[in-house]
Amino acid sequence: MWKALRDKKLDGVKFRRQQNIGPFVVDFYDSMHRLIVEIDGPIHESQKELDRQGQELLEALGLRFVRLPAKLVENNLQAALDAIQASRRRDHRQPTLPGRE
């Protein structure tokens, strides 16, 4: 994912990797669109409530989220990138992704 986002490769948008925001470290952050991109692997299955609480706190600061299943990123990177692009265009709505409840 980082290779596809770094150096403004996705629509000229600058992403930061492993960005600190308060007490949180998010996977990727686009400050222009105030968009956080989280890649949810197997560890997230056991910490759904913690993830939800952190996301709510960051959303209260006006940040938006897109959560992508790691399997989607691994198996269909273009679909993951399309979801990020769609999220930037939508107003505070999470895209519907395969494999994500």
Beta strands, then each sheet from edge to edge (+ up, - down):
strand 1: 16-21
strand 2: 24-30
strand 3: 35-40
strand 4: 64-69
sheet 1: 1+ 2- 3+ 4+
end
